[in-house]
């Protein structure tokens, strides 16, 4: 997300499902700028993420040792970051967990690249 192997304006859309949650706070603006770079004007980005302000750490996942942090994000901060990178936020939706999912609220932000 921070250095996509694509040309400028090459894509019509970017889908970032539960990937921003693995970036440090200081890296997120670079990801939003990279999304804007690879999207043509009018292109869409759809981001899905867990909401909140907590950090969850896993030492094991799918029966394998890992060291993995999950950063819950605030929808208004994601929207502000996308706006600063040259997007217009068109929709923000939230939902609770489905049965069998981690007990967190999720958000979906849809934004269109300006210019």
N, C-alpha and C positions, 0 to 999 in steps of 0.2 A: 504494500500500500504506500510505502514511502518512496519507492523508486520503480514504478511500473515499467516493464519493458515494451512500451507502446509509444507511438508517435503522438504529438499534440493534436487534439481534435479527432482522434481516430475512432472513438466510441460514441454511440448514441445513448448508452446507459451503463451505470455501475451499480452493482448490488453488493452491499457490505453487510452480510448477515452474521451477527455475533462475532465480528472480527475486530471492530474498534475497541472492544472490551479488553483486548490484549495489549493495547498501546499505552505507554506512559502518557500522562497529561501533556507533557511538553512535546510529544510526537504527534498528537492528534491534528494540530493545525497544519502540519506538513502533509498529513494524509489527505485532508480536505483540499489543500492546494494541488496535490497530485491528482485527485479526482477531477478537479476543474481543468487541469492541464490536458488530460487524456480525453475529456468530453468535448464534443462540438457544442457550439452555442445552442441552447435549447435542450441539451442532453439532460437526462435525469440521473439522480443518485437516490437510491433507496437504502437507508441504513436501519438495521434492527439491532437492538441491544437491551441488556438488562438495565433497569432504572434504579437510581439511588445514589449513594455516596460511599458504599462499602467496598472493600477489597476482599475477595475470597481467594484463598490459596489452597491448592491441591498438591499433595505429595504422592498421590496414587490416582490413576484414572484408567478405567478398563483393565484392571488387574496389572497395570504396569507402573513402575515408579516414574514420576514426573515432578517437575517444579514449575507450576503454572499458576499465574495470578489472573484473576478475572476482576476487572474494574467496572463496577456499576456506574452508569453515567446519568446525568440529569438531562432530560430532553431539551430544556431551554439552552443548556450549554452546547449541546450538539448543534442545535439550530443556529445559535450565535456563531459557532465556528464555521459552519457551512456558509452563512451569510457573509462573514468576513472574507471567505475564500471566493466570493463572487456568485453565490447561489441565492435564489429566492425560494424560501421554504413554502411549499404548497399544501402540505398536510402533516399533521402529527397525530398519531393514534397510540393509545396505550391499552394494554389488556393484562389480566391476571394470568396465572399459570394454568395450563391445561392439566388434567389428571396425569400423573407420572412425571411431570416436569419439576425442575427445581422451583422452590417456593419464592419466586421473585416476580415482580411486575416487568413487563416488556414494553418497549416503545418502538415505533416505526416512524421514521422521518423521511418524507419524500421532498426532494428539492430539485429545482431546475437551474441549470447553468445560465447565467445572464450573458449578454453580449454576443 
